[in-house]
Amino acid sequence: MPYLPPYLALTKDQNIHPGVNFAVAGATALDTKFFIAAGLGKFLWTNNSLNIQLGWFKKLKPSLCTTKLGNTENQTKTLAYVFLMMFQQ
């Protein structure tokens, strides 16, 4: 599989249909607020938690799905691939 362009480095006219990489090095599954409340905020590398990355996906989704329901078949394939890659690590 080819490397996908990072979401944060996309250009205006870039083709995003092959896919986009939302991952951020050092990102956590829990929001930054959790770590700050636990006194661990100074150990975070980034504030781009999984929730933030999912927000980026929701923002980009309308440009990928042109119908009201979207392309369910492609979404299912994409999510299956994402989960496989996550658990393969």
N, C-alpha and C positions, 0 to 999 in steps of 0.2 A: 504494500500500500504506500502511496506517495505521502509525503508530509503535507499537512493542511496548513494554510496560512493562519497565523494568529489573528483572532478577532480584533484585538487592540491595535493591530498594524494594518488593517484593511484600508484600501484606498477607495475613493468614491466609485470608480468604474471597474473595480476588480470583480472577476467572475467568482461568485460564492457558491454556485450550484454543485461543484464537486465536494464541498464541505468546508468547514471552518473549525479551527481549534480554539476552544474557550478556556483551555487549561492555563493555570498560572502557577509557576513554581512556588512552593511554600504555602499554597492556599489551603485553607482548612474547611472541613465540612460544617463546622459551627461558625456562627457569626462572630465578628470581632467583639461585640458587646459581651458575650459570654466570657471571653478570655480577660477582658478588662475588669469585669465584675469579680473574677476569680484572682485578680492581681497578677495575671500572666500577660497582660497586654504588651509589655516591653519585649517579649520573646517572639512576637509575630513578625514575619518578614513582609507580609502584605495584608491588606484589608479586603482582598478579593476572595471572599469565601464562596462556597458552593452556591449559596443563595444569590450572590452577586452574579456569578457565572450563568446561573439559570435565568436571571433577569436579562442578561445580554442575549441569550437564546430567544427569549420571548420578544425582545425588541427586534431581532433579526428575522424572526419567523414570518411576519407578513410579507417580506420581500421574497421568501422562498415558496410560500403557499398562496396561490392566486385565487383559489376558490374559498367559499365560506368554511367548508369542512377541511380544506387543505388536502394534501395528497397522503391519505392515511397509509397506503401501502409503503410509500417511501419513508414516512415517519416511523413506522413499525420496524422496517429494516435498519434504519439509522439508530434507533434506540437499542435494538438488539445488538448491534455492533458496538455501541458505546458500553453497554453492560458487559459484553464479552471481554472487551479490552480492559475494563476496570478490574475484573476478577481474574484475568490472566496474569496480572502483575505479580 
